[in-house]
Amino acid sequence: MSVNIELGFTVTGLADEAQAKDVARAIGELLDAEGIEDQVGYGVVLDKGEYLVTGESEFALIITRFYAWGPTFETAFARTVAEVAPTAKAAVEWGYPDEDH
């Protein structure tokens, strides 16, 4: 069964702009491997002197077997960030637009 899912994420605790750009590049590779890079806007943000990487789906993603894919993606996302920035904090947030109606 397929569901409509909104994806959002934030990575905090980055050392500097260079590390943030490296994390964004790695996340881009993950999104590309998952086949959703063209559906998710993401990038480096400077907020109150702290570099972050943020992103969100531009519209709901249609995901088959989300109950299995979601946790797998969260694990891969955390691992991807940790490989580039071991002390960073990665957070993935899911939205369920069908439940809002």
Secondary structure, 3 states (H helix, E strand, C coil): CEEEEEEEEEEECCCCHHHHHHHHHHHHHHHHHCCCHHHEEEEEEEECCEEEEEEEECCCEEEECHHHHHHHHHHHHHHHHHHHCCCCEEEEEEECHHHHC
